[in-house]
Amino acid sequence: MVVLAGGIGLFATNTYVTVSLLPSAVREIGGERLYAWTMTIFVVAAVVSSMLVSRALGRWGGRAAYLAGFGVFAAGTAVAAAAPSMPVMLVGRGIQGLAAGLLAGLGFAVLRLVLPERLWQRAIALMSAMWGVGNLLGPIIGGAFAQFGIWRGAFVLMSVIAAGLAALTVRALPARTRDPDDGGGVPWLALLLLAAATLLVSVASIASARAAIALLLVAALGLAVLFVVRERTGPRARARVLPLSVYRGPSPLRWIYLAIGVMTLASTIETFVPLFGQELGGMSPLAAGLLGAAISWGWTVASIGSSSIVGERGRRAVQVAGPVCVSAGFVGYGALQLAGPSGPVLYGWFAALFVAGCGIGMAMAHWLTSGLRLSEGGAGRSQVPAGMNTVQLIATAFGSALAGLLVALGGPDLLGSARVLSFGYALIGVAGVAIALREFTVARRYRARLAAEQSGPRS
């Protein structure tokens, strides 16, 4: 379990370490114009590798796949640590992204193979909590090394941690942790379409003109539609990115994926929270960073706290209550966006964001477990958990662009931008409730159909 959680924790911590030390790195190696591309290239590479998780697990097995992931991550981090210029830094970030997408996806896929179903909920809660840990440790590690003028040392430390996790993998995971039926062909065209769509969305998130943002998003949606068409009509089931049941048949998996995507989308508001904290609330960079971590902390607390909830009724209640909390939290945060806010108002910001994070965490933990329970037998078994990771990464990319667009629409006044972003993201919670209710209906019919098929005709 340490290896599974460690892979996600490495991904999360590295994300926030990089964000914290990049200003210092840019002052030394230059490349300010390429600043935003450090995240763009990382996300696109992670999306591509996340779509190859089931193939890696099927061909190499869990241990070898994890060793490859940690090894590639250490190599990419070493390149970033030694980078003499920003283009070299981007190469390192791309290599890191390839490893990070693989490691995050392997966590869900291998969990299903090495743990009994009764432990899935708690394991997922622990893995989800790693994002909160990363959000706490990342800025501290990156900020401390940058403060002392040795930002490269933070990357060296991340490489050492990756090497340590690789050594632990050899001892903790059995050599034959694999799905023999999940080593199908690589869906190159689908990969290209989705990677291009993700790239366009990532570029949209750093564009300044509203028309350019809108055009890039429309083009990205067009490529996403082509991706779905290709997946739905592809000639080989084993050469798909997502399971066929997402596109056809009575399975509720499509609604589970949508719910996971929507909850992930809601979390991307934290990109702009530190900015609002500094510019509108007059907070110090450290205090604003802690404000930005409120969502992740709420996510962590609720993920662990809700892991003990069992039974159909309790799970359904949490899956609806989660998006309700998201809407309530963002409405509260938007309502408290005032000119010259006082101390109590700033505490209210933290509380509102914490509530929204709790909503994301409690719902996400149970949606991920629901997806694992639908893991299909035979070909495609690892596609279900790997697909959950892919959906999260894509939602993160689209969410970053959406947040940037809403901030631009609310401008040029930053106070207006904060309100538009907050109230706009509150609608995500409404969508989450609608998706949850729809999934309940589809899942009930699906279970009834399976029960009828298993009982068979009676003479």
C-alpha positions in Angstrom: 0.0 0.0 0.0 2.9 2.3 0.7 4.1 1.9 -2.9 0.6 2.7 -4.3 0.1 5.7 -2.2 3.8 6.7 -2.6 3.4 6.9 -6.4 0.5 9.3 -6.1 2.2 11.2 -3.3 5.3 11.7 -5.4 3.1 13.0 -8.3 1.3 15.5 -5.9 4.4 16.6 -4.0 6.4 17.2 -7.2 3.6 19.3 -8.6 3.6 21.7 -5.7 7.4 21.6 -5.3 7.8 22.8 -8.9 5.2 25.6 -8.6 7.0 26.9 -5.5 10.6 26.9 -6.9 9.9 27.9 -10.5 10.2 31.7 -9.9 13.7 31.1 -8.5 14.6 28.8 -11.3 13.5 31.3 -13.9 15.7 34.0 -12.3 18.7 31.8 -12.7 18.2 30.0 -16.1 15.9 32.5 -17.8 13.0 31.6 -20.0 10.2 33.6 -18.5 8.2 33.4 -21.7 8.1 29.6 -21.4 7.1 29.7 -17.7 3.5 28.4 -18.2 4.7 25.6 -20.5 6.3 23.9 -17.6 2.9 22.7 -16.5 1.4 22.4 -20.0 4.0 19.9 -21.2 3.8 18.0 -17.9 0.0 17.6 -18.1 0.0 16.6 -21.8 2.7 14.0 -21.1 0.8 12.7 -18.1 -2.4 12.3 -20.1 -0.6 10.3 -22.8 1.1 7.9 -20.3 -2.1 7.5 -18.3 -3.8 6.0 -21.3 -1.0 3.3 -21.5 -1.4 2.1 -17.9 -3.4 -1.0 -18.8 -1.0 -2.0 -21.5 2.0 -1.6 -19.2 0.4 -3.6 -16.5 -0.6 -6.4 -18.9 2.8 -6.7 -20.5 5.2 -6.0 -17.7 3.2 -6.6 -14.5 2.8 -4.3 -11.5 6.3 -4.5 -10.1 8.1 -3.8 -13.4 5.6 -1.1 -14.4 6.2 0.7 -11.1 10.0 0.3 -11.4 9.8 1.9 -14.9 7.6 4.7 -13.6 9.9 5.5 -10.6 13.0 5.2 -12.8 11.7 7.5 -15.6 10.6 10.0 -12.9 14.0 10.0 -11.3 15.6 10.5 -14.7 13.3 13.4 -15.7 13.8 15.1 -12.3 17.6 14.8 -12.7 17.3 16.5 -16.1 15.3 19.3 -14.5 17.8 19.6 -11.6 20.7 20.0 -14.0 18.9 22.2 -16.6 21.1 25.1 -17.8 18.1 26.7 -19.7 14.4 26.6 -19.8 14.1 24.4 -22.9 16.1 21.7 -21.1 13.9 22.2 -18.1 10.9 21.5 -20.3 12.4 18.3 -21.5 12.8 17.2 -17.9 9.2 18.2 -17.1 7.9 16.2 -20.1 9.8 13.1 -18.9 8.4 13.7 -15.4 4.9 13.9 -16.8 5.3 10.6 -18.6 6.2 8.9 -15.4 3.6 10.7 -13.2 0.7 9.7 -15.4 1.8 6.1 -15.3 2.4 6.1 -11.5 -1.0 7.7 -10.7 -2.9 5.2 -13.0 -1.0 2.2 -11.7 -2.2 3.0 -8.1 -5.8 2.3 -8.9 -5.1 -0.6 -11.3 -2.7 -2.5 -9.0 -4.9 -1.9 -5.9 -7.6 -4.0 -7.5 -5.2 -6.9 -7.9 -3.4 -6.9 -4.6 -6.1 -6.0 -2.1 -9.4 -7.6 -1.2 -12.5 -5.6 -2.2 -13.4 -4.9 1.5 -10.2 -2.8 1.7 -10.7 -0.8 -1.5 -12.6 2.1 0.1 -9.9 2.7 2.8 -7.1 2.3 0.3 -8.6 4.8 -2.0 -9.1 7.2 0.9 -5.4 6.9 1.7 -4.4 7.4 -1.9 -6.7 10.5 -2.2 -5.2 11.9 1.0 -1.8 12.0 -0.7 -2.9 15.0 -2.6 -3.4 16.9 0.7 0.0 15.7 1.9 1.6 16.8 -1.4 -0.1 20.2 -1.1 1.3 20.6 2.4 4.8 19.3 1.8 5.4 20.5 -1.7 5.4 24.3 -1.0 7.5 23.7 2.1 10.1 21.7 0.3 10.2 23.9 -2.8 10.0 27.1 -0.9 12.7 26.1 1.6 15.2 25.1 -1.1 14.4 28.3 -3.2 14.8 30.5 -0.1 18.3 29.3 0.4 19.1 29.7 -3.3 19.5 25.9 -4.0 16.3 25.2 -5.9 18.1 22.4 -7.8 18.4 20.5 -4.5 14.6 20.1 -4.3 14.6 18.2 -7.6 17.6 16.1 -6.3 15.6 15.3 -3.2 12.6 14.2 -5.3 14.9 11.9 -7.3 16.2 10.3 -4.1 12.6 9.7 -2.9 11.7 8.1 -6.3 14.8 5.8 -6.0 13.7 4.9 -2.4 10.2 4.0 -3.6 11.7 1.9 -6.4 13.7 -0.1 -3.8 10.6 -0.5 -1.7 8.7 -1.7 -4.8 11.1 -4.7 -5.2 10.3 -5.8 -1.7 6.6 -5.0 -1.5 5.1 -6.0 -4.8 5.1 -9.6 -6.2 6.8 -10.1 -9.5 3.7 -11.5 -11.2 1.2 -8.8 -10.4 -0.3 -8.5 -13.9 -3.5 -8.9 -15.9 -2.5 -11.2 -18.8 -5.5 -10.1 -20.9 -4.8 -6.4 -20.7 -1.7 -6.2 -23.0 -3.7 -5.2 -26.1 -2.6 -3.0 -28.9 -1.9 0.7 -28.5 -4.7 3.0 -29.7 -2.4 5.4 -31.5 -5.0 7.5 -33.3 -7.1 7.9 -30.1 -4.0 8.8 -28.2 -3.1 11.5 -30.8 -6.6 13.0 -30.8 -6.8 13.2 -27.0 -3.3 14.4 -26.6 -3.9 17.2 -29.1 -7.2 18.1 -27.4 -5.4 18.3 -24.0 -2.6 20.4 -25.5 -5.1 22.9 -27.0 -6.9 23.2 -23.6 -3.6 23.7 -21.8 -2.6 26.4 -24.3 -6.1 28.0 -23.8 -5.4 28.2 -20.1 -2.4 30.5 -20.7 -3.9 32.5 -23.5 -4.8 36.2 -22.8 -7.3 37.1 -25.4 -10.9 35.8 -24.8 -11.4 35.1 -28.5 -8.3 32.9 -28.6 -9.4 31.1 -25.5 -12.8 30.4 -26.9 -11.4 29.3 -30.3 -8.9 26.9 -28.7 -11.6 25.4 -26.5 -14.0 24.9 -29.4 -11.1 23.2 -31.4 -10.3 21.0 -28.3 -14.0 20.0 -28.0 -14.0 19.1 -31.7 -11.0 16.8 -31.2 -12.6 15.3 -28.1 -15.7 14.4 -30.2 -13.5 12.8 -32.8 -11.8 10.8 -30.0 -15.2 9.5 -28.8 -16.2 8.6 -32.3 -13.0 6.7 -32.8 -13.3 4.9 -29.5 -16.9 4.0 -30.1 -16.4 2.7 -33.7 -12.8 1.3 -33.4 -12.3 -2.1 -34.9 -10.6 -3.6 -31.9 -12.0 -3.5 -28.3 -8.5 -4.1 -26.8 -7.1 -1.1 -28.6 -9.3 1.5 -26.9 -8.3 4.0 -24.2 -11.5 3.6 -22.2 -13.7 0.4 -21.8 -16.3 -0.1 -24.5 -19.0 0.0 -21.8 -18.4 3.7 -21.5 -19.8 4.2 -25.0 -22.2 1.3 -25.4 -24.5 -0.9 -23.3 -26.4 -0.4 -20.0 -23.3 -0.1 -17.7 -23.3 3.0 -15.4 -19.6 3.4 -15.9 -20.0 6.4 -18.2 -21.9 8.2 -15.4 -19.2 7.3 -12.8 -16.5 8.6 -15.1 -18.5 11.9 -15.6 -18.9 12.2 -11.8 -15.2 11.7 -11.3 -14.4 14.3 -14.0 -16.9 16.9 -12.5 -15.5 16.5 -9.0 -11.9 16.9 -10.3 -13.0 19.9 -12.4 -14.2 21.6 -9.2 -10.8 21.3 -7.6 -9.1 23.4 -10.2 -10.4 26.6 -8.7 -7.4 26.4 -6.3 -5.2 27.6 -9.2 -6.4 31.2 -8.6 -7.1 31.1 -4.9 -3.6 32.2 -3.8 -3.8 35.1 -6.3 -7.1 36.3 -4.8 -5.6 35.9 -1.3 -2.7 38.1 -2.0 -4.3 40.8 -4.3 -7.8 41.0 -2.6 -7.0 39.9 0.9 -3.6 41.4 1.3 -2.2 38.1 2.5 1.5 37.2 2.5 2.6 34.6 0.0 2.7 31.9 2.7 -0.7 32.7 4.0 -2.2 32.8 0.5 -0.6 29.5 -0.2 -2.2 28.0 2.9 -5.5 29.4 1.7 -5.0 27.7 -1.6 -4.4 24.4 0.2 -7.8 24.6 2.0 -9.5 22.6 -0.7 -6.9 19.8 -0.6 -7.1 19.7 3.2 -10.9 19.4 3.1 -10.5 16.7 0.4 -8.1 14.7 2.6 -10.2 15.0 5.8 -13.4 14.0 4.0 -11.8 11.1 2.1 -10.5 9.5 5.2 -13.6 10.4 7.3 -16.1 8.9 4.8 -14.1 5.7 4.2 -15.9 4.0 7.0 -19.3 4.6 5.3 -20.6 1.3 3.9 -23.8 0.1 2.4 -25.7 1.3 -0.6 -27.8 4.0 1.2 -24.8 5.6 2.9 -22.8 5.6 -0.3 -25.6 7.2 -2.3 -26.1 9.9 0.4 -22.4 10.8 0.3 -22.3 10.9 -3.5 -25.1 13.5 -3.4 -24.0 15.4 -0.3 -20.5 15.9 -1.8 -21.5 18.1 -4.8 -24.0 19.9 -2.5 -21.1 20.9 -0.3 -19.1 21.9 -3.4 -21.9 24.3 -4.4 -22.4 25.6 -0.9 -18.7 26.2 -0.4 -18.2 28.1 -3.6 -21.3 30.2 -3.2 -20.1 31.1 0.3 -16.6 31.9 -1.0 -18.1 34.1 -3.8 -20.4 35.9 -1.4 -17.5 36.8 0.8 -15.5 38.4 -2.0 -15.5 41.9 -0.7 -13.3 45.0 -1.2 -10.9 45.3 1.7 -12.0 42.2 3.6 -11.5 42.0 7.3 -9.9 39.2 9.3 -13.2 37.3 10.0 -13.9 37.4 6.2 -10.6 35.9 5.4 -11.3 33.1 7.9 -14.6 32.7 6.1 -12.8 32.2 2.8 -10.8 29.3 4.3 -13.9 27.7 5.9 -15.9 28.0 2.6 -13.1 26.4 0.6 -12.6 23.7 3.2 -16.3 22.8 2.9 -16.0 22.6 -0.9 -12.9 20.4 -0.5 -14.8 18.1 1.9 -17.5 17.8 -0.7 -15.0 16.8 -3.4 -13.2 14.3 -1.1 -16.3 12.5 0.2 -17.9 12.1 -3.2 -14.7 11.2 -5.1 -13.6 8.4 -2.7 -16.9 6.6 -3.2 -17.1 7.2 -7.0 -13.6 5.8 -7.4 -14.7 2.7 -5.4 -17.8 2.4 -7.6 -15.7 2.4 -10.7 -13.4 -0.3 -9.3 -16.3 -2.6 -8.6 -17.2 -2.4 -12.3 -13.8 -3.6 -13.4 -14.6 -5.9 -16.3 -13.5 -9.5 -16.5 -11.3 -10.6 -19.4 -9.9 -8.0 -21.8 -10.2 -4.5 -20.4 -10.1 -5.2 -16.7 -7.3 -2.7 -16.1 -8.9 -0.2 -18.5 -11.5 0.8 -15.9 -9.2 2.0 -13.1 -6.6 3.3 -15.6 -9.5 5.2 -17.3 -10.4 6.9 -14.0 -6.9 8.4 -13.8 -7.1 9.5 -17.4 -10.4 11.2 -16.8 -9.0 13.0 -13.8 -6.0 14.3 -15.7 -8.2 15.5 -18.6 -10.6 17.2 -16.3 -7.6 19.0 -14.6 -6.5 20.3 -18.0 -10.0 21.4 -19.0 -10.6 22.9 -15.6 -7.5 25.0 -15.7 -8.7 26.5 -19.0 -12.2 27.0 -17.7 -10.9 28.8 -14.6 -8.8 31.1 -16.8 -11.8 31.8 -19.0 -14.1 32.7 -16.1 -11.4 35.0 -14.6 -11.0 36.7 -18.0 -14.8 37.1 -18.3 -15.0 38.7 -14.8 -12.2 41.2 -15.5 -10.6 43.6 -15.7 -11.6 44.1 -12.0 -10.0 41.2 -10.0 -12.9 41.3 -7.5 -15.4 40.7 -10.3 -13.2 37.9 -11.6 -13.2 36.2 -8.2 -17.0 36.4 -8.0 -17.6 35.1 -11.5 -15.1 32.2 -10.9 -16.7 31.3 -7.6 -20.3 31.4 -8.7 -19.5 29.7 -12.0 -17.8 26.8 -10.2 -20.8 26.5 -7.8 -22.7 25.3 -10.9 -20.3 22.3 -11.1 -21.8 21.1 -7.9 -25.3 21.3 -9.4 -24.1 19.2 -12.3 -22.6 16.7 -9.9 -25.9 16.2 -8.2 -27.7 15.7 -11.5 -25.0 13.1 -12.6 -25.3 11.3 -9.3 -29.0 10.9 -9.5 -28.8 9.7 -13.1 -26.1 7.2 -12.1 -28.4 5.8 -9.4 -31.1 5.1 -11.8 -28.9 3.5 -14.4 -27.0 1.4 -11.8 -30.3 0.1 -10.4 -31.5 -1.0 -13.8 -28.1 -2.5 -14.6 -28.0 -4.6 -11.4 -31.6 -5.8 -12.1 -30.6 -6.8 -15.6 -27.5 -8.7 -14.3 -29.6 -10.5 -11.7 -32.1 -11.5 -14.3 -29.4 -12.8 -16.6 -27.7 -14.8 -13.8 -30.9 -16.4 -12.7 -31.6 -17.5 -16.3 -34.9 -19.0 -17.6 -36.7 -21.3 -15.3 -38.5 -24.4 -16.5 
